[in-house]
Amino acid sequence: MLPKVQSPTSRRMITLKVLRTTRTTRNFTTVTLGGPELEHLLPTGFDQTVRLFFPRAGQSGLTMPTLSNEAWMAQVLLLPKSRRPRVRNYTVRRVRAELGELDIEFALHGDTPAGAWAMGASPGDPAGIFDMGLTYLPPPDTVGQLLVADESAVPAVLAILEDAPDSLVAEVFLEVPETADIRKDVVAPEGVRVHWLARDGSADLPGRLALDAVKDAALPQGRSYTWIAGESGLATGVRRHLVRDRGVPKADVAFYGYWRHGRSSPG
Ligand SMILES: Cc1cc2nc3c(=O)[nH]c(=O)nc-3n(C[C@H](O)[C@H](O)[C@H](O)COP(=O)(O)OP(=O)(O)OC[C@H]3O[C@@H](n4cnc5c(N)ncnc54)[C@H](O)[C@@H]3O)c2cc1C
């Protein structure tokens, strides 16, 4: 059975400041965070995830939990709403330890708490992170890989490809809102084929295009490792197809619902 998550060996609540924002494309923006406390993050690369804390609209500052164990969530929920921070899951897109900088890349999707915060973030604004570990854990004996993501997990897959060994052989399906979101500068080993899929105004829910593309695709032969993340229907749909229609052992598929259509994240 694949391990589901590699938890950090040690971690603590980290408070940082926004250094700058960079609009990647129309539907993505990158917020760069930094500050002396960044030295307390142990960067692992790949899809390392953090809980991102930021102020609610109207709050003048950020109240971070003081507990760095599992009880932090209860501590946050006990705060009055006037002081309770927003909390969302985000991938560490890149760390430049020598510069004390960490990038988080947001897929924008309307006027939501995280999107509005990222779009309005200015240098000096506070934000907090708490390391949640990583889930991309291919067993060493796999021959090929299949990576599938919608826009919410594009930052994770791009980070995975940047950190991958030169020997990686993989088929990668990345769905984005528009053709303009397709990256021309993907850094990946030679054996990786990236298939970009753009919805370009189609009424389909995010993830549908990627699911259909995987169903039509020739997939890696031999024992493979699959990592899927995005809207929960994409994650479960691809897994179901691989297991039922392609005979892939359940144990070789790691799948993660990053968000659910019509449901806000708690916090
Ligand atoms: C481990 C992990 C890592 C993640 N890494 C990233 C990352 O690096 N970058 C990133 O952009 N996202 C990432 N996500 C997804 C992100 O946490 C969710 O999209 C989150 O819901 C965004 O919060 P919000 O405040 O924008 O929207 P919410 O308040 O949670 O939701 C508001 C509405 O927006 C909808 N919605 C939420 N997300 C999306 C979306 N992506 N597209 C369209 N509609 C959406 C919801 O269904 C709801 O109707 C990650 C999630 C997980 C679990």
Ligand as a Chemical Component Dictionary entry (heavy atoms), coordinates in Angstrom:
data_LIG
# 
_chem_comp.id                   LIG 
_chem_comp.type                 NON-POLYMER 
_chem_comp.pdbx_formal_charge   0 
_chem_comp.three_letter_code    LIG 
# 
loop_
_chem_comp_atom.comp_id 
_chem_comp_atom.atom_id 
_chem_comp_atom.alt_atom_id 
_chem_comp_atom.type_symbol 
_chem_comp_atom.charge 
_chem_comp_atom.model_Cartn_x 
_chem_comp_atom.model_Cartn_y 
_chem_comp_atom.model_Cartn_z 
_chem_comp_atom.pdbx_ordinal 
LIG C1  C1  C 0 -2.848  19.530 -0.432 1  
LIG C2  C2  C 0 -3.461  20.694 -1.202 2  
LIG C3  C3  C 0 -2.628  21.560 -1.928 3  
LIG C4  C4  C 0 -3.197  22.618 -2.675 4  
LIG N1  N1  N 0 -2.367  23.457 -3.378 5  
LIG C5  C5  C 0 -2.913  24.469 -4.118 6  
LIG C6  C6  C 0 -2.074  25.384 -4.847 7  
LIG O1  O1  O 0 -0.831  25.339 -4.772 8  
LIG N2  N2  N 0 -2.683  26.340 -5.593 9  
LIG C7  C7  C 0 -4.052  26.458 -5.664 10 
LIG O2  O2  O 0 -4.548  27.345 -6.364 11 
LIG N3  N3  N 0 -4.855  25.623 -4.966 12 
LIG C8  C8  C 0 -4.327  24.655 -4.187 13 
LIG N4  N4  N 0 -5.139  23.830 -3.466 14 
LIG C9  C9  C 0 -6.591  24.016 -3.578 15 
LIG C10 C10 C 0 -7.103  25.126 -2.644 16 
LIG O3  O3  O 0 -6.806  24.807 -1.300 17 
LIG C11 C11 C 0 -8.642  25.214 -2.837 18 
LIG O4  O4  O 0 -8.929  25.541 -4.176 19 
LIG C12 C12 C 0 -9.289  26.181 -1.883 20 
LIG O5  O5  O 0 -10.660 25.850 -1.842 21 
LIG C13 C13 C 0 -9.149  27.641 -2.298 22 
LIG O6  O6  O 0 -9.773  28.455 -1.335 23 
LIG P1  P1  P 0 -10.703 29.664 -1.757 24 
LIG O7  O7  O 0 -10.779 30.537 -0.560 25 
LIG O8  O8  O 0 -10.228 30.240 -3.036 26 
LIG O9  O9  O 0 -12.118 29.006 -2.074 27 
LIG P2  P2  P 0 -13.160 28.336 -1.042 28 
LIG O10 O10 O 0 -13.652 29.349 -0.072 29 
LIG O11 O11 O 0 -12.579 27.090 -0.480 30 
LIG O12 O12 O 0 -14.345 27.932 -2.055 31 
LIG C14 C14 C 0 -15.210 28.928 -2.616 32 
LIG C15 C15 C 0 -15.838 28.355 -3.894 33 
LIG O13 O13 O 0 -14.812 28.189 -4.872 34 
LIG C16 C16 C 0 -14.835 26.855 -5.365 35 
LIG N5  N5  N 0 -13.433 26.491 -5.632 36 
LIG C17 C17 C 0 -12.473 26.198 -4.730 37 
LIG N6  N6  N 0 -11.305 25.950 -5.370 38 
LIG C18 C18 C 0 -11.552 26.074 -6.693 39 
LIG C19 C19 C 0 -10.734 25.953 -7.850 40 
LIG N7  N7  N 0 -9.418  25.654 -7.784 41 
LIG N8  N8  N 0 -11.324 26.171 -9.059 42 
LIG C20 C20 C 0 -12.631 26.499 -9.166 43 
LIG N9  N9  N 0 -13.456 26.632 -8.088 44 
LIG C21 C21 C 0 -12.914 26.431 -6.868 45 
LIG C22 C22 C 0 -15.479 26.024 -4.271 46 
LIG O14 O14 O 0 -16.097 24.883 -4.830 47 
LIG C23 C23 C 0 -16.490 26.991 -3.682 48 
LIG O15 O15 O 0 -17.680 26.965 -4.440 49 
LIG C24 C24 C 0 -4.612  22.796 -2.688 50 
LIG C25 C25 C 0 -5.425  21.939 -1.929 51 
LIG C26 C26 C 0 -4.848  20.896 -1.203 52 
LIG C27 C27 C 0 -5.753  19.982 -0.390 53 
# 
loop_
_chem_comp_bond.comp_id 
_chem_comp_bond.atom_id_1 
_chem_comp_bond.atom_id_2 
_chem_comp_bond.value_order 
_chem_comp_bond.pdbx_ordinal 
LIG C1  C2  SING 1  
LIG C2  C3  SING 2  
LIG C2  C26 DOUB 3  
LIG C3  C4  DOUB 4  
LIG C4  N1  SING 5  
LIG C4  C24 SING 6  
LIG N1  C5  DOUB 7  
LIG C5  C6  SING 8  
LIG C5  C8  SING 9  
LIG C6  O1  DOUB 10 
LIG C6  N2  SING 11 
LIG N2  C7  SING 12 
LIG C7  O2  DOUB 13 
LIG C7  N3  SING 14 
LIG N3  C8  DOUB 15 
LIG C8  N4  SING 16 
LIG N4  C9  SING 17 
LIG N4  C24 SING 18 
LIG C9  C10 SING 19 
LIG C10 O3  SING 20 
LIG C10 C11 SING 21 
LIG C11 O4  SING 22 
LIG C11 C12 SING 23 
LIG C12 O5  SING 24 
LIG C12 C13 SING 25 
LIG C13 O6  SING 26 
LIG O6  P1  SING 27 
LIG P1  O7  DOUB 28 
LIG P1  O8  SING 29 
LIG P1  O9  SING 30 
LIG O9  P2  SING 31 
LIG P2  O10 DOUB 32 
LIG P2  O11 SING 33 
LIG P2  O12 SING 34 
LIG O12 C14 SING 35 
LIG C14 C15 SING 36 
LIG C15 O13 SING 37 
LIG C15 C23 SING 38 
LIG O13 C16 SING 39 
LIG C16 N5  SING 40 
LIG C16 C22 SING 41 
LIG N5  C17 SING 42 
LIG N5  C21 SING 43 
LIG C17 N6  DOUB 44 
LIG N6  C18 SING 45 
LIG C18 C19 SING 46 
LIG C18 C21 DOUB 47 
LIG C19 N7  SING 48 
LIG C19 N8  DOUB 49 
LIG N8  C20 SING 50 
LIG C20 N9  DOUB 51 
LIG N9  C21 SING 52 
LIG C22 O14 SING 53 
LIG C22 C23 SING 54 
LIG C23 O15 SING 55 
LIG C24 C25 DOUB 56 
LIG C25 C26 SING 57 
LIG C26 C27 SING 58 
# 
